[in-house]
Amino acid sequence: MVEMIGTIVGKVVGRVVAFVVFAIIAIPLYGFVVMQLWNWLAPDIFGWHTIDFAQALGLLFLSRILFGGWRGPRGGRRRWNWRGRLRDRWQKMTPEEREKFQEGMHRRCGDQGESQRSTWASSDIGL
């Protein structure tokens, strides 16, 4: 039990350290990229002034607040993987559960015709 707790704590500490190192590298890098892009494009296109590094970081965080972004697997991509989750759920279902699921979908989606419903088999769920 103690060994397992030590392993879990070690993994958590490792992830925190990795995140901090990533942030120390990524934030200045993103700020530098924003500053360079702004100073390259904005003065010529819009006639605006150039910005320094601190202003670029501020602009970066302001855009994050206003528009979102930097979402990891938990925030963004995961919700778009509904096909994979549906495929996994379908493969784990028993034939009775699959039939019940199909009947429920038929009730919700209306009459699709018997020929279309009968062709929707476990091999077709590959999406």
Secondary structure as GFF3:
##gff-version 3
##sequence-region A 1 127
A	DSSP	alpha_helix	2	46	.	.	.	ID=ss1
A	DSSP	alpha_helix	53	67	.	.	.	ID=ss2
A	DSSP	pi_helix	73	77	.	.	.	ID=ss3
A	DSSP	alpha_helix	78	80	.	.	.	ID=ss4
A	DSSP	alpha_helix	82	92	.	.	.	ID=ss5
A	DSSP	alpha_helix	95	109	.	.	.	ID=ss6
A	DSSP	alpha_helix	114	119	.	.	.	ID=ss7
A	DSSP	three_ten_helix	122	126	.	.	.	ID=ss8
###
